[in-house]
Amino acid sequence: MTFEVGRVRALYPALADGYAYLDGAAGTQVPQAVVDAIAGAYRQGIGNVGGAFPASRRSGGIVAECRRAVADLVGGDPDGVVLGPSMTALTYRLAAALSAGWGEGDEVVISRLDHDANVRPWLQAAARRGMTVRWAEPDLATGELPAGQYDALLSPRTRLVAVTAASNVLGTRPEVAAIAARAHAAGALTYVDAVHAAAHGPVDAAALGADLFATSAYKWSGPHVAAVVADPALLARLRPDKLEPSPDRVPERFERGTLPFADFAGVVAAVEHLATLDPDATGTRRERLLASMAAAEAHEQELFAVLSGGLETMGHVTSYGKAASRTATAYFNVAGRTPRAVAAHLAARKVNAWNGHNYAWELTGALGIRDAGGAVRAGLVHYNDRSDVDRLLEGVAELGG
Ligand SMILES: Cc1ncc(COP(=O)(O)O)c(C=O)c1O
């Protein structure tokens, strides 16, 4: 397994501005190859799909390639890759289509660890249908989401379990496979939010037991588009609202209006890029992705040990979350400073870090920090290096005493 962070960083033009980009959990930078792919699509000429001329066929080809690339990244079927503008938009779309078949007395199980995009669409759909909502609770001291609690939350009336594959603030990676096994035994579907998880290591939608698996390309070096991946047979059972003349095929049935074809060329380039993070990886693109993302994860975790260990030694810092399995994502507060003031202090030292609830609305409410501005999030992705971590730690240390 090989990972050379210097080589990787040189592929990202934005990283040359001297900032430590620790804001990857809110969106990553893109490598030059992604910029080139998007510009190249426009330069070459693209048309709307379905026409009799080459520019139109090029767009159709890009869409097909994009589905294959996303399927390779997550271990899915290209025919079950629904593309759209964001995970939030797609989740609302799927919630509307799924809940059309649900009724009064049916149940959904959602988790208080989740980003609001995997909470509110289900809560609102459930309210419209007169359904019962059951909450899975994280252990606030550790950030874990114990899988055992699902035994008591599920019933024969459970229609769907929505759960994150990784918390976007605490980094917690719940035991999704164990949760999904329980959901399936109860006859429920699973909707897995992998927006944060997919950026930080190998992912396998089938192994996780995800019936519907959501990911956003802008979290893993791609442009601002997203996908929900499912078994085409499941999608074929759903009838989303759509225009009369638009395709009724799966997955097109779920995709509204004209799609951002050039951005999809960027998604393909991003997946190709991720597959080369371990330059020694061989085999199919899926195999190279698994090896490369494992190498990237090892790199992130090595740096994260320094980052989280450094914060732990600082008496003026309170860190949230210490799950056994977590992404390289730190969420912390500094005594006597608002999260915004800490982020501003760091920004003045050329460190990009987020402050706030980061849409982990229920979780930060339960932690009792939401109304006071949440906390500071510093997250690592594959292109971060030791100097990024050192600069963050020096900046936070300056705020002590
Ligand atoms: C874990 C998680 N889920 C969902 C979302 C929402 O994704 P999108 O911006 O594509 O709607 C985010 C965005 O930050 C996220 O981190």
The ligand as a Gaussian input file, in Angstrom:
#p B3LYP/6-31G(d) Opt

LIG

0 1
 C      -23.228000      13.603000       6.388000
 C      -23.879000      14.541000       5.436000
 N      -25.077000      14.239000       4.938000
 C      -25.720000      15.019000       4.070000
 C      -25.178000      16.212000       3.652000
 C      -25.929000      17.056000       2.665000
 O      -25.338000      16.875000       1.421000
 P      -25.700000      17.865000       0.210000
 O      -24.968000      19.128000       0.458000
 O      -25.217000      17.121000      -1.007000
 O      -27.172000      18.043000       0.214000
 C      -23.918000      16.598000       4.153000
 C      -23.334000      17.894000       3.761000
 O      -22.554000      18.466000       4.446000
 C      -23.264000      15.736000       5.054000
 O      -22.062000      16.055000       5.551000

